Amino acid sequence: MKPDICTMAPNVIADDGVVTVLSRCGASYNLTAEAAMRLSEKLVRSAARALGQQRMSDPRIDDRPH
């Protein structure tokens, strides 16, 4: 069974040196500022990879010359 996919970005706040991620889909957690920065970088890379995968699997996109 695949996990549910959250389609809404979480709320993120910084308070007293702690970054809190409040997901609208159920998961919430606290991070140090350093861990939040590393997570941010990994999210951007993974999001770009996922968009590329979606683009490659979309049959409506035809990049071949006509």
All heavy atoms as TSV, in Angstrom:
chain	resi	resn	atom	element	x	y	z
A	1	MET	N	N	0.831	-1.173	0.000
A	1	MET	CA	C	0.000	0.000	0.000
A	1	MET	C	C	0.881	1.243	0.000
A	1	MET	O	O	1.788	1.370	0.814
A	1	MET	CB	C	-0.910	-0.025	1.224
A	1	MET	CG	C	-1.725	1.231	1.384
A	1	MET	SD	S	-2.718	1.181	2.894
A	1	MET	CE	C	-4.318	1.203	2.166
A	2	LYS	N	N	0.611	2.170	-0.922
A	2	LYS	CA	C	1.378	3.405	-0.985
A	2	LYS	C	C	0.905	4.377	0.083
A	2	LYS	O	O	-0.285	4.449	0.381
A	2	LYS	CB	C	1.200	4.061	-2.356
A	2	LYS	CG	C	1.981	3.417	-3.454
A	2	LYS	CD	C	1.886	4.263	-4.697
A	2	LYS	CE	C	2.821	3.754	-5.761
A	2	LYS	NZ	N	2.804	4.613	-6.932
A	3	PRO	N	N	1.842	5.152	0.637
A	3	PRO	CA	C	1.430	6.162	1.614
A	3	PRO	C	C	0.633	7.271	0.926
A	3	PRO	O	O	0.794	7.510	-0.270
A	3	PRO	CB	C	2.751	6.683	2.168
A	3	PRO	CG	C	3.762	6.358	1.139
A	3	PRO	CD	C	3.267	5.130	0.424
A	4	ASP	N	N	-0.214	7.940	1.695
A	4	ASP	CA	C	-0.944	9.077	1.157
A	4	ASP	C	C	0.043	10.158	0.753
A	4	ASP	O	O	1.077	10.350	1.398
A	4	ASP	CB	C	-1.913	9.643	2.195
A	4	ASP	CG	C	-3.067	8.696	2.483
A	4	ASP	OD1	O	-3.390	7.865	1.606
A	4	ASP	OD2	O	-3.632	8.786	3.574
A	5	ILE	N	N	-0.287	10.891	-0.304
A	5	ILE	CA	C	0.567	11.970	-0.772
A	5	ILE	C	C	-0.065	13.293	-0.363
A	5	ILE	O	O	-1.218	13.564	-0.692
A	5	ILE	CB	C	0.745	11.913	-2.298
A	5	ILE	CG1	C	1.447	10.621	-2.690
A	5	ILE	CG2	C	1.534	13.126	-2.785
A	5	ILE	CD1	C	1.551	10.406	-4.174
A	6	CYS	N	N	0.682	14.087	0.353
A	6	CYS	CA	C	0.204	15.392	0.784
A	6	CYS	C	C	0.377	16.370	-0.376
A	6	CYS	O	O	1.443	16.442	-0.985
A	6	CYS	CB	C	0.991	15.862	2.005
A	6	CYS	SG	S	0.303	17.336	2.751
A	7	THR	N	N	-0.657	17.106	-0.689
A	7	THR	CA	C	-0.609	18.041	-1.814
A	7	THR	C	C	-0.509	19.488	-1.363
A	7	THR	O	O	-0.526	20.386	-2.192
A	7	THR	CB	C	-1.860	17.875	-2.695
A	7	THR	OG1	O	-3.016	18.128	-1.894
A	7	THR	CG2	C	-1.926	16.478	-3.293
A	8	MET	N	N	-0.399	19.700	-0.069
A	8	MET	CA	C	-0.305	21.059	0.466
A	8	MET	C	C	1.022	21.213	1.203
A	8	MET	O	O	1.403	20.349	1.988
A	8	MET	CB	C	-1.473	21.322	1.414
A	8	MET	CG	C	-2.818	21.233	0.726
A	8	MET	SD	S	-4.265	21.202	1.818
A	8	MET	CE	C	-3.929	22.406	3.018
A	9	ALA	N	N	1.702	22.310	0.944
A	9	ALA	CA	C	2.971	22.567	1.636
A	9	ALA	C	C	2.716	22.800	3.122
A	9	ALA	O	O	1.695	23.379	3.499
A	9	ALA	CB	C	3.652	23.792	1.037
A	10	PRO	N	N	3.630	22.346	3.967
A	10	PRO	CA	C	3.439	22.535	5.403
A	10	PRO	C	C	3.689	23.985	5.818
A	10	PRO	O	O	4.323	24.753	5.087
A	10	PRO	CB	C	4.497	21.618	6.016
A	10	PRO	CG	C	5.556	21.540	4.985
A	10	PRO	CD	C	4.848	21.620	3.660
A	11	ASN	N	N	3.191	24.334	6.969
A	11	ASN	CA	C	3.555	25.612	7.581
A	11	ASN	C	C	4.895	25.407	8.267
A	11	ASN	O	O	5.139	24.353	8.865
A	11	ASN	CB	C	2.513	26.030	8.626
A	11	ASN	CG	C	1.200	26.414	7.983
A	11	ASN	OD1	O	1.169	27.039	6.939
A	11	ASN	ND2	N	0.112	26.032	8.617
A	12	VAL	N	N	5.756	26.392	8.160
A	12	VAL	CA	C	7.079	26.305	8.783
A	12	VAL	C	C	7.296	27.584	9.579
A	12	VAL	O	O	7.128	28.683	9.050
A	12	VAL	CB	C	8.184	26.138	7.715
A	12	VAL	CG1	C	9.553	26.055	8.370
A	12	VAL	CG2	C	7.921	24.922	6.850
A	13	ILE	N	N	7.667	27.415	10.839
A	13	ILE	CA	C	7.914	28.575	11.685
A	13	ILE	C	C	9.243	28.402	12.413
A	13	ILE	O	O	9.717	27.288	12.590
A	13	ILE	CB	C	6.780	28.787	12.713
A	13	ILE	CG1	C	6.590	27.546	13.593
A	13	ILE	CG2	C	5.474	29.147	12.038
A	13	ILE	CD1	C	5.615	27.751	14.741
A	14	ALA	N	N	9.834	29.520	12.769
A	14	ALA	CA	C	11.052	29.511	13.581
A	14	ALA	C	C	10.731	30.214	14.891
A	14	ALA	O	O	10.165	31.313	14.892
A	14	ALA	CB	C	12.178	30.230	12.854
A	15	ASP	N	N	11.071	29.575	15.989
A	15	ASP	CA	C	10.802	30.159	17.290
A	15	ASP	C	C	11.888	29.713	18.263
A	15	ASP	O	O	12.123	28.512	18.437
A	15	ASP	CB	C	9.421	29.717	17.794
A	15	ASP	CG	C	9.015	30.414	19.073
A	15	ASP	OD1	O	9.305	31.627	19.218
A	15	ASP	OD2	O	8.421	29.750	19.937
A	16	ASP	N	N	12.548	30.668	18.850
A	16	ASP	CA	C	13.564	30.406	19.868
A	16	ASP	C	C	14.665	29.466	19.369
A	16	ASP	O	O	15.105	28.563	20.074
A	16	ASP	CB	C	12.895	29.842	21.125
A	16	ASP	CG	C	13.717	30.077	22.387
A	16	ASP	OD1	O	14.560	31.005	22.384
A	16	ASP	OD2	O	13.533	29.324	23.355
A	17	GLY	N	N	15.058	29.649	18.095
A	17	GLY	CA	C	16.153	28.865	17.523
A	17	GLY	C	C	15.764	27.492	17.015
A	17	GLY	O	O	16.627	26.719	16.613
A	18	VAL	N	N	14.474	27.169	17.015
A	18	VAL	CA	C	13.996	25.863	16.552
A	18	VAL	C	C	13.060	26.071	15.371
A	18	VAL	O	O	12.201	26.958	15.392
A	18	VAL	CB	C	13.245	25.120	17.684
A	18	VAL	CG1	C	12.650	23.816	17.178
A	18	VAL	CG2	C	14.187	24.854	18.853
A	19	VAL	N	N	13.240	25.276	14.334
A	19	VAL	CA	C	12.358	25.316	13.170
A	19	VAL	C	C	11.315	24.224	13.350
A	19	VAL	O	O	11.651	23.058	13.571
A	19	VAL	CB	C	13.147	25.087	11.858
A	19	VAL	CG1	C	12.201	25.049	10.661
A	19	VAL	CG2	C	14.198	26.172	11.675
A	20	THR	N	N	10.049	24.618	13.267
A	20	THR	CA	C	8.955	23.671	13.417
A	20	THR	C	C	8.213	23.548	12.098
A	20	THR	O	O	7.834	24.551	11.495
A	20	THR	CB	C	7.977	24.120	14.526
A	20	THR	OG1	O	8.701	24.244	15.749
A	20	THR	CG2	C	6.856	23.119	14.704
A	21	VAL	N	N	8.058	22.317	11.638
A	21	VAL	CA	C	7.325	22.019	10.415
A	21	VAL	C	C	5.971	21.453	10.851
A	21	VAL	O	O	5.916	20.444	11.547
A	21	VAL	CB	C	8.078	20.983	9.545
A	21	VAL	CG1	C	7.296	20.664	8.280
A	21	VAL	CG2	C	9.470	21.507	9.204
A	22	LEU	N	N	4.911	22.125	10.446
A	22	LEU	CA	C	3.551	21.723	10.814
A	22	LEU	C	C	2.824	21.298	9.542
A	22	LEU	O	O	2.281	22.129	8.816
A	22	LEU	CB	C	2.818	22.882	11.490
A	22	LEU	CG	C	3.500	23.469	12.726
A	22	LEU	CD1	C	2.851	24.782	13.127
A	22	LEU	CD2	C	3.445	22.481	13.858
A	23	SER	N	N	2.829	20.015	9.277
A	23	SER	CA	C	2.203	19.493	8.074
A	23	SER	C	C	0.696	19.510	8.200
A	23	SER	O	O	0.143	19.205	9.250
A	23	SER	CB	C	2.673	18.062	7.807
A	23	SER	OG	O	1.939	17.501	6.748
A	24	ARG	N	N	0.026	19.846	7.124
A	24	ARG	CA	C	-1.430	19.824	7.093
A	24	ARG	C	C	-1.938	18.410	6.838
A	24	ARG	O	O	-3.133	18.166	6.813
A	24	ARG	CB	C	-1.925	20.766	6.014
A	24	ARG	CG	C	-1.513	22.197	6.291
A	24	ARG	CD	C	-1.900	23.101	5.152
A	24	ARG	NE	N	-1.312	24.418	5.356
A	24	ARG	CZ	C	-1.342	25.378	4.482
A	24	ARG	NH1	N	-1.943	25.194	3.326
A	24	ARG	NH2	N	-0.786	26.529	4.736
A	25	CYS	N	N	-1.002	17.475	6.660
A	25	CYS	CA	C	-1.363	16.081	6.374
A	25	CYS	C	C	-1.035	15.148	7.536
A	25	CYS	O	O	-1.046	13.940	7.370
A	25	CYS	CB	C	-0.652	15.619	5.102
A	25	CYS	SG	S	-1.089	16.593	3.662
A	26	GLY	N	N	-0.661	15.705	8.668
A	26	GLY	CA	C	-0.488	14.859	9.842
A	26	GLY	C	C	0.886	14.853	10.481
A	26	GLY	O	O	0.992	14.675	11.676
A	27	ALA	N	N	1.955	15.011	9.740
A	27	ALA	CA	C	3.298	14.941	10.322
A	27	ALA	C	C	3.753	16.328	10.774
A	27	ALA	O	O	3.556	17.312	10.075
A	27	ALA	CB	C	4.285	14.396	9.303
A	28	SER	N	N	4.321	16.393	11.940
A	28	SER	CA	C	4.885	17.635	12.452
A	28	SER	C	C	6.162	17.300	13.199
A	28	SER	O	O	6.245	16.273	13.869
A	28	SER	CB	C	3.897	18.337	13.386
A	28	SER	OG	O	2.735	18.698	12.687
A	29	TYR	N	N	7.173	18.155	13.080
A	29	TYR	CA	C	8.423	17.883	13.769
A	29	TYR	C	C	9.230	19.152	13.943
A	29	TYR	O	O	8.989	20.161	13.280
A	29	TYR	CB	C	9.239	16.804	13.043
A	29	TYR	CG	C	9.331	16.978	11.554
A	29	TYR	CD1	C	10.403	17.630	10.977
A	29	TYR	CD2	C	8.342	16.476	10.714
A	29	TYR	CE1	C	10.491	17.797	9.604
A	29	TYR	CE2	C	8.433	16.635	9.340
A	29	TYR	CZ	C	9.501	17.292	8.794
A	29	TYR	OH	O	9.574	17.465	7.436
A	30	ASN	N	N	10.198	19.090	14.850
A	30	ASN	CA	C	11.094	20.205	15.160
A	30	ASN	C	C	12.488	19.887	14.646
A	30	ASN	O	O	12.941	18.746	14.742
A	30	ASN	CB	C	11.149	20.434	16.675
A	30	ASN	CG	C	9.805	20.847	17.226
A	30	ASN	OD1	O	9.110	21.650	16.629
A	30	ASN	ND2	N	9.439	20.290	18.357
A	31	LEU	N	N	13.168	20.909	14.149
A	31	LEU	CA	C	14.525	20.760	13.616
A	31	LEU	C	C	15.417	21.880	14.132
A	31	LEU	O	O	14.940	22.986	14.379
A	31	LEU	CB	C	14.513	20.854	12.083
A	31	LEU	CG	C	13.676	19.857	11.304
A	31	LEU	CD1	C	13.497	20.325	9.881
A	31	LEU	CD2	C	14.343	18.504	11.337
A	32	THR	N	N	16.700	21.585	14.209
A	32	THR	CA	C	17.653	22.669	14.439
A	32	THR	C	C	17.727	23.478	13.146
A	32	THR	O	O	17.306	23.016	12.074
A	32	THR	CB	C	19.060	22.129	14.750
A	32	THR	OG1	O	19.547	21.422	13.603
A	32	THR	CG2	C	19.061	21.233	15.977
A	33	ALA	N	N	18.255	24.675	13.229
A	33	ALA	CA	C	18.389	25.509	12.038
A	33	ALA	C	C	19.267	24.819	10.992
A	33	ALA	O	O	18.962	24.844	9.796
A	33	ALA	CB	C	18.978	26.866	12.415
A	34	GLU	N	N	20.338	24.178	11.433
A	34	GLU	CA	C	21.245	23.497	10.505
A	34	GLU	C	C	20.543	22.338	9.802
A	34	GLU	O	O	20.677	22.159	8.591
A	34	GLU	CB	C	22.488	22.992	11.238
A	34	GLU	CG	C	23.384	24.083	11.779
A	34	GLU	CD	C	22.889	24.676	13.116
A	34	GLU	OE1	O	21.948	24.119	13.740
A	34	GLU	OE2	O	23.435	25.719	13.512
A	35	ALA	N	N	19.793	21.554	10.555
A	35	ALA	CA	C	19.068	20.427	9.953
A	35	ALA	C	C	18.007	20.929	8.981
A	35	ALA	O	O	17.795	20.331	7.926
A	35	ALA	CB	C	18.431	19.566	11.043
A	36	ALA	N	N	17.364	22.034	9.312
A	36	ALA	CA	C	16.350	22.602	8.416
A	36	ALA	C	C	16.983	23.062	7.104
A	36	ALA	O	O	16.395	22.881	6.028
A	36	ALA	CB	C	15.634	23.757	9.104
A	37	MET	N	N	18.169	23.649	7.166
A	37	MET	CA	C	18.864	24.081	5.942
A	37	MET	C	C	19.224	22.875	5.073
A	37	MET	O	O	19.037	22.905	3.857
A	37	MET	CB	C	20.126	24.879	6.291
A	37	MET	CG	C	19.847	26.200	6.969
A	37	MET	SD	S	18.978	27.366	5.900
A	37	MET	CE	C	20.273	27.802	4.774
A	38	ARG	N	N	19.721	21.797	5.676
A	38	ARG	CA	C	20.049	20.589	4.909
A	38	ARG	C	C	18.788	19.984	4.303
A	38	ARG	O	O	18.782	19.563	3.141
A	38	ARG	CB	C	20.759	19.563	5.795
A	38	ARG	CG	C	22.200	19.929	6.099
A	38	ARG	CD	C	22.978	18.779	6.728
A	38	ARG	NE	N	22.347	18.246	7.927
A	38	ARG	CZ	C	22.545	18.696	9.160
A	38	ARG	NH1	N	23.348	19.701	9.374
A	38	ARG	NH2	N	21.932	18.124	10.191
A	39	LEU	N	N	17.710	19.958	5.080
A	39	LEU	CA	C	16.449	19.431	4.573
A	39	LEU	C	C	15.961	20.260	3.389
A	39	LEU	O	O	15.504	19.717	2.381
A	39	LEU	CB	C	15.392	19.422	5.683
A	39	LEU	CG	C	13.992	18.992	5.262
A	39	LEU	CD1	C	13.985	17.564	4.712
A	39	LEU	CD2	C	13.025	19.130	6.428
A	40	SER	N	N	16.077	21.564	3.490
A	40	SER	CA	C	15.655	22.448	2.408
A	40	SER	C	C	16.396	22.124	1.107
A	40	SER	O	O	15.786	22.016	0.039
A	40	SER	CB	C	15.909	23.903	2.808
A	40	SER	OG	O	15.644	24.763	1.733
A	41	GLU	N	N	17.699	21.957	1.189
A	41	GLU	CA	C	18.495	21.619	0.010
A	41	GLU	C	C	18.068	20.280	-0.579
A	41	GLU	O	O	17.923	20.133	-1.799
A	41	GLU	CB	C	19.979	21.588	0.374
A	41	GLU	CG	C	20.540	22.950	0.748
A	41	GLU	CD	C	21.911	22.870	1.397
A	41	GLU	OE1	O	22.448	21.750	1.568
A	41	GLU	OE2	O	22.436	23.939	1.738
A	42	LYS	N	N	17.842	19.300	0.281
A	42	LYS	CA	C	17.438	17.970	-0.196
A	42	LYS	C	C	16.037	18.003	-0.799
A	42	LYS	O	O	15.761	17.307	-1.782
A	42	LYS	CB	C	17.506	16.954	0.949
A	42	LYS	CG	C	18.932	16.657	1.374
A	42	LYS	CD	C	18.979	15.681	2.532
A	42	LYS	CE	C	20.423	15.397	2.931
A	42	LYS	NZ	N	20.513	14.374	3.966
A	43	LEU	N	N	15.146	18.806	-0.231
A	43	LEU	CA	C	13.793	18.930	-0.781
A	43	LEU	C	C	13.819	19.523	-2.184
A	43	LEU	O	O	13.122	19.044	-3.084
A	43	LEU	CB	C	12.923	19.800	0.130
A	43	LEU	CG	C	12.362	19.134	1.370
A	43	LEU	CD1	C	11.738	20.186	2.294
A	43	LEU	CD2	C	11.334	18.083	0.997
A	44	VAL	N	N	14.630	20.558	-2.379
A	44	VAL	CA	C	14.711	21.190	-3.698
A	44	VAL	C	C	15.254	20.203	-4.728
A	44	VAL	O	O	14.702	20.058	-5.823
A	44	VAL	CB	C	15.564	22.475	-3.647
A	44	VAL	CG1	C	15.868	22.988	-5.041
A	44	VAL	CG2	C	14.851	23.546	-2.834
A	45	ARG	N	N	16.317	19.486	-4.391
A	45	ARG	CA	C	16.878	18.497	-5.325
A	45	ARG	C	C	15.879	17.386	-5.639
A	45	ARG	O	O	15.694	17.003	-6.790
A	45	ARG	CB	C	18.150	17.880	-4.746
A	45	ARG	CG	C	19.347	18.775	-4.863
A	45	ARG	CD	C	20.630	18.003	-4.527
A	45	ARG	NE	N	21.570	18.924	-3.946
A	45	ARG	CZ	C	21.955	18.930	-2.683
A	45	ARG	NH1	N	21.523	18.023	-1.843
A	45	ARG	NH2	N	22.805	19.824	-2.233
A	46	SER	N	N	15.230	16.874	-4.617
A	46	SER	CA	C	14.279	15.779	-4.820
A	46	SER	C	C	13.041	16.243	-5.580
A	46	SER	O	O	12.500	15.507	-6.404
A	46	SER	CB	C	13.867	15.173	-3.482
A	46	SER	OG	O	14.982	14.549	-2.891
A	47	ALA	N	N	12.596	17.465	-5.332
A	47	ALA	CA	C	11.448	17.998	-6.062
A	47	ALA	C	C	11.774	18.143	-7.546
A	47	ALA	O	O	10.951	17.796	-8.404
A	47	ALA	CB	C	11.015	19.340	-5.478
A	48	ALA	N	N	12.961	18.615	-7.864
A	48	ALA	CA	C	13.362	18.728	-9.257
A	48	ALA	C	C	13.420	17.356	-9.922
A	48	ALA	O	O	12.978	17.176	-11.063
A	48	ALA	CB	C	14.722	19.433	-9.363
A	49	ARG	N	N	13.946	16.368	-9.207
A	49	ARG	CA	C	14.011	15.005	-9.731
A	49	ARG	C	C	12.599	14.452	-9.970
A	49	ARG	O	O	12.315	13.855	-11.009
A	49	ARG	CB	C	14.783	14.110	-8.757
A	49	ARG	CG	C	15.075	12.730	-9.290
A	49	ARG	CD	C	15.942	11.912	-8.327
A	49	ARG	NE	N	17.192	12.597	-8.032
A	49	ARG	CZ	C	17.587	12.976	-6.816
A	49	ARG	NH1	N	16.839	12.737	-5.758
A	49	ARG	NH2	N	18.737	13.589	-6.640
A	50	ALA	N	N	11.688	14.679	-9.022
A	50	ALA	CA	C	10.313	14.192	-9.156
A	50	ALA	C	C	9.604	14.862	-10.329
A	50	ALA	O	O	8.866	14.200	-11.072
A	50	ALA	CB	C	9.532	14.437	-7.858
A	51	LEU	N	N	9.834	16.153	-10.514
A	51	LEU	CA	C	9.224	16.837	-11.661
A	51	LEU	C	C	9.743	16.264	-12.973
A	51	LEU	O	O	8.982	16.087	-13.932
A	51	LEU	CB	C	9.494	18.340	-11.597
A	51	LEU	CG	C	8.676	19.117	-10.571
A	51	LEU	CD1	C	9.174	20.555	-10.471
A	51	LEU	CD2	C	7.201	19.082	-10.915
A	52	GLY	N	N	11.030	15.964	-13.031
A	52	GLY	CA	C	11.595	15.338	-14.224
A	52	GLY	C	C	10.987	13.968	-14.482
A	52	GLY	O	O	10.687	13.609	-15.619
A	53	GLN	N	N	10.794	13.195	-13.428
A	53	GLN	CA	C	10.181	11.875	-13.574
A	53	GLN	C	C	8.747	11.993	-14.083
A	53	GLN	O	O	8.321	11.231	-14.956
A	53	GLN	CB	C	10.207	11.135	-12.236
A	53	GLN	CG	C	11.588	10.760	-11.788
A	53	GLN	CD	C	11.642	10.342	-10.328
A	53	GLN	OE1	O	10.671	10.491	-9.582
A	53	GLN	NE2	N	12.799	9.833	-9.911
A	54	GLN	N	N	8.004	12.961	-13.552
A	54	GLN	CA	C	6.634	13.174	-14.014
A	54	GLN	C	C	6.622	13.558	-15.490
A	54	GLN	O	O	5.810	13.070	-16.264
A	54	GLN	CB	C	5.949	14.271	-13.198
A	54	GLN	CG	C	5.589	13.862	-11.802
A	54	GLN	CD	C	5.016	15.018	-10.996
A	54	GLN	OE1	O	5.036	16.170	-11.421
A	54	GLN	NE2	N	4.528	14.702	-9.814
A	55	ARG	N	N	7.530	14.428	-15.853
A	55	ARG	CA	C	7.600	14.883	-17.248
A	55	ARG	C	C	7.928	13.722	-18.186
A	55	ARG	O	O	7.345	13.595	-19.250
A	55	ARG	CB	C	8.636	15.989	-17.385
A	55	ARG	CG	C	8.698	16.556	-18.770
A	55	ARG	CD	C	9.722	17.678	-18.855
A	55	ARG	NE	N	9.880	18.068	-20.222
A	55	ARG	CZ	C	9.442	19.201	-20.733
A	55	ARG	NH1	N	8.814	20.050	-19.962
A	55	ARG	NH2	N	9.622	19.484	-22.004
A	56	MET	N	N	8.855	12.858	-17.758
A	56	MET	CA	C	9.247	11.729	-18.602
A	56	MET	C	C	8.120	10.705	-18.730
A	56	MET	O	O	8.020	10.015	-19.740
A	56	MET	CB	C	10.497	11.047	-18.037
A	56	MET	CG	C	11.732	11.916	-18.069
A	56	MET	SD	S	12.191	12.460	-19.721
A	56	MET	CE	C	12.754	10.923	-20.405
A	57	SER	N	N	7.253	10.599	-17.729
A	57	SER	CA	C	6.197	9.599	-17.773
A	57	SER	C	C	4.887	10.143	-18.346
A	57	SER	O	O	3.943	9.385	-18.523
A	57	SER	CB	C	5.942	9.031	-16.381
A	57	SER	OG	O	5.392	10.021	-15.547
A	58	ASP	N	N	4.832	11.435	-18.654
A	58	ASP	CA	C	3.608	12.037	-19.186
A	58	ASP	C	C	3.508	11.763	-20.687
A	58	ASP	O	O	4.296	12.281	-21.466
A	58	ASP	CB	C	3.607	13.538	-18.920
A	58	ASP	CG	C	2.272	14.197	-19.222
A	58	ASP	OD1	O	1.444	13.588	-19.949
A	58	ASP	OD2	O	2.055	15.316	-18.736
A	59	PRO	N	N	2.543	10.949	-21.109
A	59	PRO	CA	C	2.443	10.606	-22.530
A	59	PRO	C	C	2.013	11.778	-23.410
A	59	PRO	O	O	2.171	11.735	-24.618
A	59	PRO	CB	C	1.377	9.500	-22.560
A	59	PRO	CG	C	0.565	9.741	-21.342
A	59	PRO	CD	C	1.504	10.333	-20.314
A	60	ARG	N	N	1.507	12.843	-22.808
A	60	ARG	CA	C	1.058	13.987	-23.598
A	60	ARG	C	C	2.217	14.847	-24.074
A	60	ARG	O	O	2.060	15.653	-24.980
A	60	ARG	CB	C	0.091	14.847	-22.784
A	60	ARG	CG	C	-1.191	14.104	-22.435
A	60	ARG	CD	C	-2.049	14.945	-21.547
A	60	ARG	NE	N	-1.351	15.113	-20.264
A	60	ARG	CZ	C	-1.635	16.032	-19.369
A	60	ARG	NH1	N	-2.607	16.873	-19.575
A	60	ARG	NH2	N	-0.960	16.108	-18.246
A	61	ILE	N	N	3.356	14.701	-23.469
A	61	ILE	CA	C	4.505	15.517	-23.843
A	61	ILE	C	C	5.289	14.778	-24.921
A	61	ILE	O	O	5.751	13.672	-24.726
A	61	ILE	CB	C	5.405	15.813	-22.625
A	61	ILE	CG1	C	4.616	16.600	-21.586
A	61	ILE	CG2	C	6.660	16.553	-23.048
A	61	ILE	CD1	C	5.343	16.826	-20.291
A	62	ASP	N	N	5.415	15.414	-26.050
A	62	ASP	CA	C	6.133	14.815	-27.167
A	62	ASP	C	C	7.223	15.780	-27.606
A	62	ASP	O	O	6.952	16.759	-28.279
A	62	ASP	CB	C	5.159	14.519	-28.308
A	62	ASP	CG	C	5.808	13.733	-29.431
A	62	ASP	OD1	O	7.001	13.409	-29.321
A	62	ASP	OD2	O	5.111	13.461	-30.407
A	63	ASP	N	N	8.459	15.506	-27.193
A	63	ASP	CA	C	9.583	16.381	-27.526
A	63	ASP	C	C	10.284	15.967	-28.809
A	63	ASP	O	O	11.278	16.574	-29.195
A	63	ASP	CB	C	10.603	16.394	-26.372
A	63	ASP	CG	C	10.088	17.118	-25.150
A	63	ASP	OD1	O	9.263	18.043	-25.324
A	63	ASP	OD2	O	10.497	16.773	-24.042
A	64	ARG	N	N	9.770	14.937	-29.472
A	64	ARG	CA	C	10.430	14.485	-30.692
A	64	ARG	C	C	10.179	15.469	-31.832
A	64	ARG	O	O	9.093	16.043	-31.935
A	64	ARG	CB	C	9.907	13.110	-31.108
A	64	ARG	CG	C	10.278	12.031	-30.124
A	64	ARG	CD	C	9.656	10.730	-30.488
A	64	ARG	NE	N	8.197	10.897	-30.346
A	64	ARG	CZ	C	7.291	10.017	-30.734
A	64	ARG	NH1	N	7.667	8.904	-31.296
A	64	ARG	NH2	N	6.018	10.232	-30.566
A	65	PRO	N	N	11.166	15.679	-32.705
A	65	PRO	CA	C	10.946	16.555	-33.860
A	65	PRO	C	C	9.904	15.951	-34.801
A	65	PRO	O	O	9.780	14.748	-34.917
A	65	PRO	CB	C	12.319	16.626	-34.542
A	65	PRO	CG	C	13.201	15.676	-33.840
A	65	PRO	CD	C	12.497	15.123	-32.646
A	66	HIS	N	N	9.138	16.802	-35.430
A	66	HIS	CA	C	8.076	16.338	-36.340
A	66	HIS	C	C	8.541	16.376	-37.779
A	66	HIS	O	O	9.282	17.079	-38.245
A	66	HIS	CB	C	6.832	17.200	-36.192
A	66	HIS	CG	C	6.254	17.091	-34.815
A	66	HIS	ND1	N	5.554	16.009	-34.393
A	66	HIS	CD2	C	6.316	17.921	-33.756
A	66	HIS	CE1	C	5.161	16.195	-33.146
A	66	HIS	NE2	N	5.630	17.369	-32.739
